[in-house]
Amino acid sequence: MQANSSTMAAAVASALYPLFCLSAAAAQGAVAISSPNGGAVISIERDASRFSITRAGETIIADSPLGLEFDGVPGFGPLTLEKQQGVSVDRTIPLVATKAAEARDHYRGATLVFRERAAKGRRLLVDVRAYDDGVAFRYRIGGTQPVRLRGERTAFVPAGDPECLVSVATTAHEVPFELLKVSALREGVAYDVPVVCTAPSGRTAYAITQANLGGYTGSSLWREGGALRVKLSAQPRQAAPAVASPAGLTTAWRVVMLGERAGDLIGSNLIGNLNPPAAGDFSWVRPGKAAWDWYSSPLAGMKPDMDSYRRFIDFAADAGLPYYLIDAGWALGSNTDGWVALPTTDITRAADGIDIAALARYAAGKGVGLLLWAHWAHVAARMDEVLDTYARWGVKGVKIDFMERDDQQMVEFYQRVAAATAKRKLLLDLHGAYVPAGLQRTYPNFITQEGVMGAEWNKMGNKITPRHNLMLPYTRMLAGPIDYTPGGFRNATPATFAVRETEPQTQTTRGQALAMYVVYDSPLQMVSDSPEAYRDAAGFDFVKRVPTAWDETRFLSGEPGRDIVLARRRGASWYLGAMTADEANGVVQRVPLRFLSPGRYRATIWQDGATPNDVARMEREVGAGDVLELKLASAGGAAVILEPVAR
């Protein structure tokens, strides 16, 4: 698919409109920008001091501060609104390898120009957008003079004292979520984005996050009284500036996603829409599943050698998987742990006895593409040489790991490596990564991203609980693709689970393992366990069939931490994933099929069986007027394929 601004599926309907269209009350008070359906409204004070957000007439974010903190120069003095320009946009953007075939970019917006009241006062521009499913704003400073920031004054003051799903921000962003009132958040502690809250009325769910970090830096949220203050991420061992721009400034977007239920936010394309669309031809980007050697056979269990690698290639070919990911240990002078960037490692040369080019040819002959793991520090030091070498070897993509920062320098690395891999038609998977901010929209080859406490933690402890698995779709996944690495087929229960470095177990059933391939959004999806775990295994036929990129995504039902039923469409077929946490006796999920088009469908159902490793498979014919009953065990799940029946 060609994806650029000249190939938008629908023309951009962009009209400049005057002040009175933005707000009937703008002449007297704040400037209010409302969404196309009028439900979401963001108001900005005429002195650029504060903002607020409402949905369906209910205050969601109460009066909250705006502003920037400069480094080395005085902050802005009193500001006044000098002029404003409104815009209305409605366009359809074709997407590549993601949760939908296209995204409607439909909003009303404005650029507000504020000027210091003093003579020869400086100007601050605030861009504002109101979508039906959220609002966003960012700051800009024009001109050619350098700008240095210590931080932002931006904060979000949630109306009332809502309960929010939060995780403490760490370098790897691998922390479980907990449900706390804003008043119970600890002061002096960084919380990750997104923070997902439910208004005290229960009528609105919302997520506070960020988008389009290009040229800027990441951030976290810190409680200050009743406010969640934005704190910019500075470079290591450098207190200030957090941001240094050689000429003018454009900040990241501050975003509040809005919906009736937390699950309604899952299908939103808001984060991507706040990033530049892809330019150029990305039709070569091939989503799919990958065999992976690290999860089941870590360094204690598998030697990095040609025979071991061919074994996984053969498995991928037999299972119809388009990729095999070779993890740490293949490069000259490396070790199989990999978290330290050893100075002895040369990632442009393979270890003795390993020939990556020969493996790539062997894999290609079986319809499998190779992906290679590398430490980011080794890539950053000589990016062009490394990526040119991989392209020459015939490698199809790279997994780059252990960045574990989100400061301006690291944001620039993400931008640079996404562009460099796109230029060479290489897929990109970033691990040890910060939470996505929409860069996948600009570079669809940037196909997935970690920044989540995923299944690898089954090897190291008992943190991957059923409740944690049911938090992720409503929290971290809202920001973008989530490389959780599912596929654990050694299934147990929370009571029988044991931590094992090799051949690790899960605390959830086989049915939940299958459902993850529908529920968790990742266009490059791992099939993480060993080939032996899948041989004649119940449910592996579903894993082989399920796509990883979709034409449409619909949330059907569920509550964070408890359960979810999600539907995704590919072509004329629908795929359902149902997951539940650790209710003692399991549940029966009743799933109305009214989202189906007219006609009859063959429903193939995989649901929990008698033990955690069992799956009951059945078929039946259904239509839009039917209700599926799915029986889920405790910590269980089910997967369904709905295919049109030819008449």
Secondary structure, 3 states (H helix, E strand, C coil): CECCHHHCCECCCCEEECHHHHCCCCCCCCEEEECCCCCEEEEECCCCCEEEEEECCEEEEEEEECCEEECCCCCCCCEEEEEEEEEEEEEEEECCCCCCCEEEEEEEEEEEEEEECCCCCCEEEEEEEEECCEEEEEEEECCCCCEEEEEECCEEEECCCCEEEECECCCCCCCCCEEEEHHHCCECCEECCCEEEECCCCCCEEEEEEECCCCCCCEEEEEECCEEEEEECCCCCCCCCCEEECCCEECCEEEEEEECCHHHHCCCCHHHHCCCCCCCECCCCCCEEEEECCCCCCCCCCCCCHHHHHHHHHHHHHHCCCEEEECCCCEECCCCCCCCCCCCCEEEEECCCCCHHHHHHHHHCCCCEEEEEEEHHHHHHCHHHHHHHHHHHCCCEEEEECCCCCCHHHHHHHHHHHHHHHHCCCEEEECCCCCCCCHHHHCCCEEEECCCCCHHHHHCCCCCCHHHHHHHHHCHHHHCCCCCCCCCCCECCCCCCCCCCCCCCECCCHHHHHHHHHHCCCCEEEECCCHHHHCCCCCHHHHHHCCCCCCEEEEEEEECCCEEEEEEEECCEEEEEEEECCCCCCEEEEEECCCCCCCCEEEEEEEECCCCCCEEEEEEEECCCCEEEEEECCCCEEEEEEEECCC
